[in-house]
Amino acid sequence: MDDTVAISDSMLSARISATGAELVRLQDRDGSDLLWDGDPAFWTGRSPLLFPIVGEAKGNRIRVADKLYGIERHGFARTSTFSLISSGPAHCTWRLEANGATRRQYPFEFRLDVTYRVEDAALHMNAEVTNPGDGIMPAAFGFHPALRWPLPYGKPRTLHEIVFERDEPAPIRRPVDGLLSLAGHPTPVRNRVLALHDKLFEDGALVFDALASRSLVYGEALRVSFPRMPHLGIWTKPGAGFVCIEPWQGHASPEGFDGELADKPGMVAIMPGATESFGMSIGLIDSPQRGGER
């Protein structure tokens, strides 16, 4: 893989690409892959970063000061080339700054720094969005890692579950022509457990826009933590060998919303000179599926 950086500790190794500052490989100490391989038969993504919007805007356009700007689903960070700012054996930091191409889609000055760090059997991902401009900047940010389903620890695909930190009784949302349904749907989580099966995803992603948890356990082997991310998407293509567990700040525009970007639900208002941080981690945990090792 060209233009990638490898980082590792004694328990995990990761590889990150300059394109999108995207995590493209995550392996345990035995070399077992935890991240999807991007098989184009299903989905070429692995772990794209979502910025400056999460999800889709109506007509793939955003409105700023009553002017329309074309922008694709999940924004442009995932296809942009980042600059490597610093790196070491167990960490690396990448940067994307406003340029002519980004301003045509999102008319704001910004600096996006993304740091990956491997420590204590976990991969920590942190994004810092800075507003160097002189006006308030609305922004959203999301992570989108595609984890192997099944994980490489012997448990059948049909027995994989997601166990939430807390009960999740609130209705979920579903995509409607790429936008967020106004109607709620009954939560599929029972006693904190989401049993994974393909039928769950026949109508697209599960969107938790009233999320109580800030961590979960996947497949009894991985803990996914996202302390300050208030929304969550869970998605796959039925039959694919991955499930995306996606902590978000923000989500797709609600059905019918065509207002100013600053008024789009889930956006964060970043003040001039200020920085907002967004983070998540994926960590190995002791489990029967991993032989009780750490």
C-alpha positions in Angstrom: 0.0 0.0 0.0 1.6 3.3 -1.1 1.4 6.4 1.0 0.6 4.6 4.2 2.1 4.6 7.7 2.3 1.6 10.0 2.0 1.9 13.8 2.0 -0.9 16.5 2.5 -2.0 20.0 2.9 -5.5 21.4 -0.8 -6.3 21.0 -2.1 -4.4 17.9 -0.8 -3.0 14.6 -2.5 -0.6 12.3 -1.9 1.0 8.9 -3.2 4.4 7.9 -3.4 5.8 4.4 -2.8 9.4 3.3 -6.0 9.2 1.2 -8.7 10.2 3.7 -6.3 9.6 6.6 -8.2 6.3 6.6 -7.4 3.3 8.7 -6.9 0.5 6.2 -5.6 -2.3 8.4 -6.0 -3.4 12.0 -4.4 -6.6 13.2 -3.9 -8.3 16.6 -0.5 -9.6 17.6 -1.0 -12.9 15.8 -1.6 -11.1 12.5 -5.4 -11.7 12.5 -7.3 -9.0 10.6 -9.9 -7.1 12.6 -10.8 -4.7 9.9 -12.7 -5.3 6.6 -10.4 -5.6 3.5 -12.4 -3.4 1.2 -13.6 -6.2 -1.2 -15.2 -4.2 -4.1 -17.9 -6.9 -4.5 -19.5 -5.4 -1.4 -17.9 -2.1 -0.4 -14.4 -0.6 -1.0 -14.3 1.4 2.2 -12.5 0.3 5.3 -12.8 3.1 7.9 -13.6 6.5 6.2 -13.7 9.7 8.1 -16.9 11.8 7.7 -16.4 15.5 7.5 -17.7 18.2 7.3 -21.1 16.5 7.2 -22.3 13.1 8.3 -24.7 11.3 6.0 -26.5 13.0 3.2 -28.0 16.5 2.7 -31.1 17.0 0.6 -30.2 17.0 -3.1 -26.5 16.6 -2.1 -26.4 20.4 -1.4 -25.9 22.5 1.7 -27.1 26.0 2.2 -24.8 28.6 3.7 -25.9 32.3 3.9 -28.7 31.2 1.5 -26.2 30.0 -1.1 -26.2 26.4 -2.2 -23.0 24.3 -2.4 -22.8 20.8 -3.8 -21.4 18.2 -1.4 -21.6 14.4 -1.5 -22.7 12.0 1.2 -20.3 12.1 4.2 -18.4 15.1 2.9 -15.0 15.3 1.2 -12.4 14.3 3.9 -12.7 10.6 3.0 -11.4 11.3 -0.6 -9.0 14.1 0.2 -5.2 13.7 0.5 -3.9 14.4 4.0 -0.4 15.6 4.9 1.6 13.6 7.5 2.4 16.0 10.3 4.2 13.6 12.8 4.7 9.9 13.3 6.4 7.5 15.6 6.4 3.7 16.2 3.0 3.8 17.8 1.3 7.0 16.6 0.8 9.3 13.6 -1.0 12.6 12.9 -2.4 13.7 9.6 -3.7 17.1 8.5 -6.2 18.5 6.0 -6.7 22.2 5.5 -9.2 24.3 3.5 -8.2 24.7 -0.1 -9.9 25.6 -3.4 -11.6 22.2 -3.8 -13.0 22.2 -0.3 -14.2 25.8 -0.4 -16.3 25.0 -3.5 -18.2 22.5 -1.3 -18.0 24.0 2.1 -17.2 27.7 2.2 -15.2 27.8 5.5 -11.6 27.9 6.6 -10.8 24.8 8.7 -8.0 22.6 9.9 -8.6 18.9 10.5 -5.9 17.0 12.4 -6.4 13.2 12.9 -4.2 11.3 15.3 -4.0 7.5 15.5 -2.3 6.0 18.6 -1.9 2.3 19.6 -1.6 1.8 23.4 -2.6 -0.8 25.9 -4.1 -3.1 23.3 -6.3 -0.4 21.9 -6.3 1.8 18.8 -7.2 5.4 19.8 -8.5 7.7 17.0 -8.8 11.5 17.7 -9.9 14.2 15.3 -9.5 17.9 16.0 -11.4 20.4 13.9 -10.1 24.0 14.2 -11.8 27.1 13.0 -9.1 29.7 12.0 -11.7 31.9 10.3 -13.5 35.0 11.8 -17.1 33.6 11.7 -18.9 30.7 13.4 -18.3 27.4 11.5 -20.9 24.6 11.6 -19.4 21.2 11.3 -20.1 17.5 11.9 -17.7 14.6 12.2 -18.1 10.8 12.2 -16.0 7.6 12.3 -17.0 4.7 10.1 -14.8 1.6 10.9 -15.9 -1.7 9.2 -15.0 -4.5 11.6 -14.8 -8.1 10.5 -18.1 -10.1 10.8 -17.3 -12.7 12.0 -14.2 -11.7 14.0 -11.3 -14.1 13.6 -11.7 -15.9 17.0 -13.9 -18.8 16.0 -17.4 -17.6 17.0 -19.9 -18.1 14.1 -21.2 -15.1 12.3 -24.7 -15.9 13.3 -23.8 -15.6 17.0 -22.2 -12.2 16.9 -23.8 -9.5 19.1 -23.3 -6.0 20.1 -23.8 -5.4 23.8 -24.4 -1.7 24.7 -23.1 0.0 27.8 -26.7 1.0 28.7 -30.2 0.1 27.8 -31.3 1.7 24.4 -35.0 2.1 24.6 -35.4 5.1 22.3 -36.7 4.6 18.8 -34.1 4.4 16.0 -34.2 6.1 12.7 -33.9 4.7 9.2 -32.6 6.2 5.9 -35.3 7.4 3.5 -33.8 8.2 0.1 -30.5 8.9 1.9 -32.1 11.2 4.5 -33.1 10.5 8.1 -36.6 9.3 8.7 -38.9 11.5 10.6 -40.7 8.5 11.9 -39.1 6.4 14.6 -38.8 2.7 14.5 -38.9 0.4 17.5 -35.4 -0.3 18.9 -34.0 -3.7 18.0 -31.9 -3.7 21.2 -33.2 -6.0 23.9 -31.7 -5.9 27.4 -28.7 -4.0 26.0 -28.1 -6.7 23.3 -28.3 -6.2 19.6 -28.3 -9.6 17.9 -26.7 -9.2 14.5 -28.3 -10.7 11.4 -28.6 -9.7 7.8 -32.3 -9.0 7.9 -31.6 -6.0 10.3 -30.0 -4.2 7.4 -32.3 -4.8 4.5 -33.6 -1.3 4.9 -30.2 0.3 5.4 -28.4 1.5 8.5 -29.7 1.6 12.1 -29.4 5.2 13.3 -29.4 5.9 17.0 -30.0 9.6 17.3 -31.0 9.4 21.0 -28.1 7.3 22.2 -27.7 6.5 25.9 -24.4 4.5 25.6 -20.9 5.8 25.0 -19.3 2.3 24.7 -20.2 -1.2 23.5 -18.7 -4.7 23.2 -18.7 -6.3 19.8 -18.4 -10.1 19.4 -17.2 -10.5 23.0 -13.7 -9.6 21.8 -13.6 -5.8 21.0 -14.6 -2.8 23.1 -15.6 0.2 21.1 -15.6 3.5 23.1 -16.7 6.9 22.0 -17.0 9.2 25.1 -18.2 12.4 23.4 -20.0 11.1 20.3 -23.8 11.4 20.8 -25.0 9.5 17.7 -24.3 6.0 16.3 -24.8 4.3 13.0 -24.6 0.5 12.5 -24.6 -0.7 9.0 -23.6 -3.5 6.6 -24.6 -4.8 3.2 -26.5 -8.1 3.8 -24.1 -11.0 3.3 -21.0 -8.9 3.6 -18.2 -9.9 6.0 -18.2 -6.6 8.0 -20.3 -4.6 10.3 -19.7 -0.8 10.6 -19.9 0.6 14.1 -20.0 4.3 13.5 -19.8 6.9 16.3 -21.0 10.3 15.0 -21.5 13.9 15.9 -24.2 14.6 13.5 -26.3 12.6 11.0 -28.1 12.8 7.7 -30.5 15.7 7.2 -34.0 14.9 8.4 -36.6 14.3 5.6 -37.6 17.6 4.2 -34.9 19.7 5.8 -33.6 22.3 3.4 -32.5 25.1 5.8 -29.2 26.6 6.6 -26.3 24.2 7.4 -26.0 25.8 10.9 -29.5 24.7 11.6 -29.1 21.2 10.4 -29.7 18.9 13.4 -26.4 17.5 14.9 -24.1 20.2 13.7 -21.6 21.7 16.1 -21.0 25.5 16.0 -17.2 26.0 16.2 -16.4 29.6 17.3 -13.5 31.6 15.6 -10.2 30.3 16.9 -11.7 27.3 18.7 -11.1 23.6 18.3 -13.6 20.7 18.7 -12.4 17.2 19.4 -14.0 13.9 18.4 -12.7 10.5 19.4 -13.2 6.8 19.6 -11.2 3.7 20.4 -11.2 0.0 19.4 -9.7 -2.2 22.1 -9.1 -5.9 22.6 -10.7 -7.4 25.7 -10.4 -10.7 27.5 -13.1 -13.0 26.2 -13.8 -16.7 25.7 -13.5 -16.1 21.9 -9.9 -14.9 22.4 -8.9 -17.6 24.8 -8.9 -15.3 27.8 -5.7 -13.7 26.7 -4.8 -10.0 27.0 
